[in-house]
Amino acid sequence: MEGKIIIAETERLILRRYNKEDVQDLFEYLSDKEVVKYEPYQPLTFDETKENLEWRIETDEMIAVELKISHKMIGNIYMGRRDFEAMEIGYVLNRNYWGNGYATESCKALIGQAFSNGVHRIYAECDPNNQRSWKLLEALRFEREAHFRKNVYFWKDEAENAIWKDTYVYAKLNDHT
């Protein structure tokens, strides 16, 4: 564990800051079109991943999810600070590890930590078509607060017309503030 900055640990996971050794594991999931299907970016090349990793190393908002048993980095949780003692949460995991409860386990730990540090509200935005994402939020006891219709676009079609998407907004309040 030398050199790793640990944010939290769970039974199966180490939640930590990124480091240069994460490049191959990061590329493995950021280059997968199924993993980034609902993200505002296309699958990354290896060079783009190296550049993206530099940013991840510098920020404290991106938290690497590492398996304790193998020390493989399998994804990330985003915990972005917002106004009014709020945070935004997001998650992206390597598809080979979907369905094992790792996202739930890591989110629970980080949400608990944020609430114990005085955060008032944590929210998440997701595509209504991304059922895995909003079902995870509901399992974490977030409540759907909004369904914005055609409020955002990441891509344009061949004629340069925006491809509009809907957004669900979920939130969870700190019951102890």
N, C-alpha and C positions, 0 to 999 in steps of 0.2 A: 504493500500500500504506500510505499515511500513516494513522495512527490504528488500524491493525489489529494485534492482538497475535497473532503467528504462533507456533504450537506446533510444527509440523513442515511440511515440504514434501516432495512426491513428484514424480515426473515430470510428472503431470498435475494435481495437486491442491495446494491450500493448506489446511492444517488449522489453524484459528484460533479465537479467542474470538468470540463473537457481538457484534454491534453493532446499533444502532437501525435501520440501513438494511436489515437482513435481514428485516424484518417481512413484506414481500410474498412473498419466496421461502419463508419459513417457513410462511406461511398456505397457499401452494400445495400443500405436502405434508401438513401437519397437518389440513387440511380434507378430505383424500381418504380416503374410507371404506376403500378397498382398502389404502392405506398403513398405516392405524392399526388394521386388522382384528385384530391379535394384541396390541395395546397395551391397557393398563388404562384407556383413555379413549376417548370417542367423538370423531368429527371435530370440530375446533374451529371456532368462529365467528371472524370477524376480530378482534372485541374480546377474545375469549379468547386468541387468538394474540398480541395485543399484550401482554396480561398475562403470558402464558407467556414471551414474549421477555424481559421484565424479569428474570424469574428466571434465564433462560439467560445473560443478560449478567452477572449477579452471581456465578454459580457457576463454578468452574473444572473441573467434572466433565462439562459438555456442550461438545463441540468441533464447530464448524461445518466442513462439508466444502464447499470452494469450488473450482470449476473454474478453473484458471489461464487458459485460453484466453478465457473470456467473463466471468470474475469472478462467475458466478452461483453462489449458495449452494444446493447440491442435497441437503443432508441433514445428519445429525449422527452422531457417535460419542459414546457415553457411556462415561466411564472413572471409575467410582466407587471411592474408597478404602474398603477393608474391613480388619478386624482381621488380624493375623498376616501383615503384608507382602503382602496380597492386594489385587486389584482385580477389580471386576466390569465387564465390557464389554457394550455393547449398541449397536445401530445402527438408524437409520431413514433411508431415502433416498426422495427424490422418485421416484415410479413411472416417470416419463419417462426416468429414468437407470438403471433396473434393467438388469442383464445386460451391463453394460459394464466390470465389474471394479473399479468405484470403491470399493465397500465393502471388497473384498479389499485393494486398494491402501492405503486409509486405515487399515484395521485393522492391516495388517502394519507400517506405519510407527509407529503408536502402541504396539503391542505391543513392538516392538523397543526403542523409547524407554523404555517402562516397565521392561522387563527390564534395560536398561543402567543404569537408575537404582536397581536393587536390588530391584525387586518380585519376590517369590518365586513367585506363582501368580496367574493370571488365569482367571476363570471367567465363564460366561454361562448364563443360563436362557432356555429358549424353549419354545413350544408345539409338541408333536410334530406337529401339523397344519401348522406353518409350515416346510415342507420347504426353502424357499429359505434360511431362517435356519440350520437345523442343517447343511445341506450346505455353507454358507459356513464354519461353524465347523470342520467336518471338513476342508475344503480348507485351512484355516489350521492344521491339525494339532492341533486340540483333540480330546480324548478324551471320549466320553460316560461320565460317572461314575454317573449316576443317571437313573432314570425314576420320578418320583413320580406316583402315580395319584390323580387327583381331590384334589389338595392345595391348590388355590387357586380362587377365583372372583372375577370382576370385576363380574358382573351377576346380577340376579335375574329370574325370569320373572314373569308377570302375577300369580301367586299368592304372590309374594314368596319363592319357593324359590330357593336358590342354584343357579346354573348352574356346576357344578364342571368344572374343566379339569385335565388332566395337565401335567406339566412335565418337560422334559429338562434335565439339568445337564451342561454340558461344562466342561472345564478344560484348561489348558496350564501346564506347569511351566517355570520358568526353569532351563535346563540349566547355567547358569553360576553358580548360587548354592550 
